[in-house]
């Protein structure tokens, strides 16, 4: 705790007798994710299904804005502490899983 000063995250973890090993950020291509959502919606409608209310470009853009405002700044904070690990979230699932395992030392 001493090396992290009054950092509230480290304080909370210390109270629970836990430590922070790493923070993982999945890097993604926002345009590709938007295209996936649009395609999934088209395929769902074509198959006679109902598209989830939050599975649309407008909702995605709202979630992205919230991420940029509330979550993205945390990346720089942990990068400065040397704890941020980056993983390509656009890779195939098996590759992402391996990269996560490697980032977390599993």
Number of C-alpha atoms within 10 A of each C-alpha: 14 8 7 11 9 10 11 11 12 18 17 13 13 13 9 9 8 11 14 10 11 16 16 16 16 12 12 13 10 13 9 11 14 17 12 13 16 15 13 15 19 14 13 14 12 10 9 9 11 10 14 9 7 10 14 16 16 11 12 16 13 11 13 15 13 12 12 12 11 10 11 14 11 14 17 12 12 15 14 9 11 11 16 19 18 16 20 15 17 15 13 9 10 9 14 16 14 13 19 20 11 12 17 13 9 8
